[in-house]
Amino acid sequence: MVLLSFCSFVIMKRIPLFLLKIYQALLAEPLAYLGSVFGLKNQCRYTPSCSEYMKLAIQKHGVVKGGLLGLWRIMRCGPWGRGGVDVP
C-alpha cells in the first residue's frame, strides 16, 4: 500500500513537470527566439522565468504548494511588478 501511494505521488509530480517541459520547448523558447529576431527584448521581469520558477517550486515543495507558488508568481508578474531574482 505504501509503495502504491509513493508511486502515485511520484507520477503526480512528474506529469506537471512534463507539461511544463513541453510548454518550455514548444512555446517559451520559440517565442523568445522570434522576439530576438524582430529586435524585441526579453520581457521577463524575474529571474528565473515563470515556467522555470514553477518547475523549481514543484520539485521543491510538491505539486499542490509548488503549483500555488507558481500561480502566485504569474499573478505578480506584469507592468506593476518590480521583478528581480525570485527563488522558490
N, C-alpha and C positions, 0 to 999 in steps of 0.2 A: 504494500500500500504506500509506504513512504517513497519507494523507488518510483512508483507511478506518479505521485504528486510532484516529485523532483523533476521527472521527465517533462511533465506538462508545464511546469514552471519554466524550464529551460526553453521549451518550444514557444511558449507565450512571449518570452523575451526575444527570441530570435526573429519572430515574424515582424514586429515593428522595426527592428534593426535592418531586416532585409528590405522592407518597404522604403525605409529612409535611404538605403544604398541605391535602390532603383531610382528614387527621386533625384538623388545627387547625380547619378550617371546620366539620366535621360533629360532632366530639366535644368538643374542648377548649373552644371558645368557648361553645357552648350549655350545657355543664355548669357553666362559671364563671358564666354568667348565671343559671341555675337556683339555684346556690348563693347568689348575691346576693339573689335574690327571697325565698328562705327564711331569710335572715339568717345564712348561713354565710360566714365569712371565707375569703379565698383561702388555700388550703393549701400553695401553693408556698413552699418554703423558700429557693429560689435565684432569683436574677435573672441572666439571663433564664430562662424556663421550660425544662423539659427538652426539649420538642419544638423550641423556638426555638434552644436550645443545639445540638441535633443538626443542625439546618439550617445554622447558622453553622459548625459543625465540618466538615460535608461540603463546604460551599463553600470553606472554607479549606484543609482537609487531604486532600480526596478521599473517595471512598466507603468504602474499607476503614478507613483510620485514623480518619476522621471518624465513621464508624458505631461503631467500637470506643470512641472517646471518648464518644459519646452514650450507649452502653450502660453504660459505666463511671459516667457521671453519674447515670443512672437507678438503678444499684445503690447509689450513695452517698446517694440521697435516702431519707428515712424519718425516723422519730422520733429515731433516733440521730444523724442528720446535723446539722451545725451550721449549714448554709445560708450565705447571703450572696451576694455578687456573684461570679459564676464565668464567665469569658470563655474560650472555646476557644483 
